[in-house]
Amino acid sequence: MTDNNDYLRTGDSTFRLRADVLALMLKGAGYAAIFCLVVGFLIWITYAVGLLLPEESKEADDPTPFSYNLSVEGDRTV
């Protein structure tokens, strides 16, 4: 009978490299998930504040009425 109880192959150097890379990828995925949750939470807070505003503020005129007008006046040939 052999005394080889190295089930996880921790003695192999390539296993160690793969394990480190996997750990770093999972760590990065965790940071990305936290970032996405924080951004979603901030968007939700903005939405909740918008719900607290009175209806009159939502029906007000645009403070810059000509900012959306992007048409260019020029000569047109038909």
Contacts in CASP RR format, 6 or more apart in sequence:
PFRMAT RR
TARGET T0000
AUTHOR 0000-0000-0000
METHOD contacts of the structure
MODEL  1
MTDNNDYLRTGDSTFRLRADVLALMLKGAGYAAIFCLVVGFLIWITYAVG
LLLPEESKEADDPTPFSYNLSVEGDRTV
8 15 0 8 1.000
9 15 0 8 1.000
10 16 0 8 1.000
62 68 0 8 1.000
END
